[in-house]
């Protein structure tokens, strides 16, 4: 197995053992994408972020934040106040990734009428086969 600390190795997401696959999954998974987009809007505390990303469980949000922090996409800042205040914000890399995701989200949202039409046509064809 290649040494993951060897920076000379080129990433190839199509290669089975490429570490970029894990990062890609962390970034493009449902919760990772939404967290990155939300943090692109503003810095958030955990509870605020959980409310912004409607539907994410506390456990999944915590896991997602840890994965994204490990991948260098965000920073967790603990403010030494009583009670402790923890805030999350994007790194420059996280901001670049969030900007790319925002473009994809805008494209999908803009084309939802065409998507719904395609879904209805597909569902109708599947109904004919049954």
C-alpha positions in Angstrom: 0.0 0.0 0.0 1.4 3.4 -0.9 2.5 5.8 1.9 -0.3 8.3 2.2 2.2 11.0 3.4 4.0 10.8 0.0 2.8 14.1 -1.6 4.2 13.1 -5.0 1.4 10.5 -5.6 -1.2 11.8 -7.9 -4.9 11.4 -6.8 -7.1 9.3 -9.1 -10.6 9.1 -7.9 -11.2 6.1 -10.2 -8.5 4.1 -8.5 -9.9 1.7 -5.9 -7.5 2.7 -3.1 -7.3 6.4 -3.8 -7.8 8.5 -0.7 -9.6 11.1 -2.7 -12.7 8.9 -2.8 -13.2 9.3 0.9 -12.9 13.0 0.7 -15.2 13.2 -2.3 -17.8 11.2 -0.3 -17.4 13.5 2.7 -17.9 16.5 0.5 -20.7 15.3 -1.8 -22.7 13.2 0.6 -26.1 14.7 1.5 -25.0 16.2 4.8 -21.5 17.2 3.8 -22.8 19.2 0.8 -25.5 21.0 2.9 -23.1 21.8 5.7 -20.5 23.2 3.3 -23.2 25.3 1.6 -24.6 26.6 4.9 -21.1 27.5 6.2 -20.6 29.3 2.9 -23.4 31.6 4.0 -22.1 32.3 7.5 -20.2 30.9 10.4 -22.5 28.8 12.6 -22.6 27.3 16.1 -23.6 23.6 16.2 -27.2 24.2 17.2 -27.6 26.9 14.6 -26.1 24.7 11.9 -28.4 21.8 12.9 -31.4 24.1 12.5 -30.1 25.4 9.1 -29.6 21.9 7.8 -33.1 20.7 8.4 -33.4 16.9 9.0 -29.8 16.1 10.1 -29.5 14.3 13.4 -27.2 15.5 16.1 -25.0 12.4 15.6 -24.8 12.7 11.8 -24.0 16.4 12.0 -21.2 15.8 14.5 -19.8 13.0 12.4 -20.0 15.2 9.2 -18.3 18.1 10.9 -15.5 15.9 12.2 -15.0 14.4 8.7 -14.9 17.8 7.0 -12.6 19.2 9.6 -10.2 16.3 9.1 -10.3 16.9 5.4 -9.4 20.6 5.9 -12.7 22.0 4.7 -13.7 23.7 8.0 -12.3 24.9 11.3 -13.9 24.3 14.7 -13.1 27.3 17.0 -13.7 27.0 20.7 -14.2 30.4 22.4 -13.2 30.4 26.1 -16.4 31.8 27.6 -18.9 30.5 30.0 -20.8 28.6 28.7 -18.2 27.5 26.1 -19.0 28.7 22.6 -18.0 26.6 19.6 -18.2 28.0 16.1 -17.5 26.5 12.7 -16.2 28.3 9.6 -14.9 27.3 6.2 -11.2 27.2 5.3 -10.1 28.6 2.0 -10.3 25.1 0.5 -13.7 24.6 2.0 -14.9 27.9 0.5 -13.6 26.8 -2.9 -15.5 23.5 -2.6 -18.6 25.2 -1.3 -18.6 27.6 -4.3 -18.4 24.6 -6.7 -21.2 22.8 -4.9 -23.3 26.0 -4.9 -23.1 26.1 -8.7 -24.3 22.5 -8.9 -27.1 23.1 -6.4 -28.2 26.2 -8.4 -28.2 24.2 -11.6 -30.3 21.4 -10.1 -32.8 23.8 -8.4 -33.2 25.8 -11.6 -34.0 22.7 -13.6 -36.4 21.0 -11.2 -39.4 21.5 -13.5 -37.6 19.4 -16.1 -36.5 16.9 -13.5 -40.1 16.5 -12.2 -41.3 16.1 -15.8 -38.7 13.4 -16.5 -39.6 11.6 -13.3 -43.3 11.6 -14.2 -42.6 10.2 -17.6 -40.3 7.5 -16.2 -42.9 6.6 -13.6 -45.6 6.4 -16.3 -43.4 4.1 -18.4 -42.7 1.9 -15.4 -46.5 1.7 -14.6 -47.1 0.5 -18.2 -44.7 -2.4 -17.7 -46.3 -3.7 -14.5 
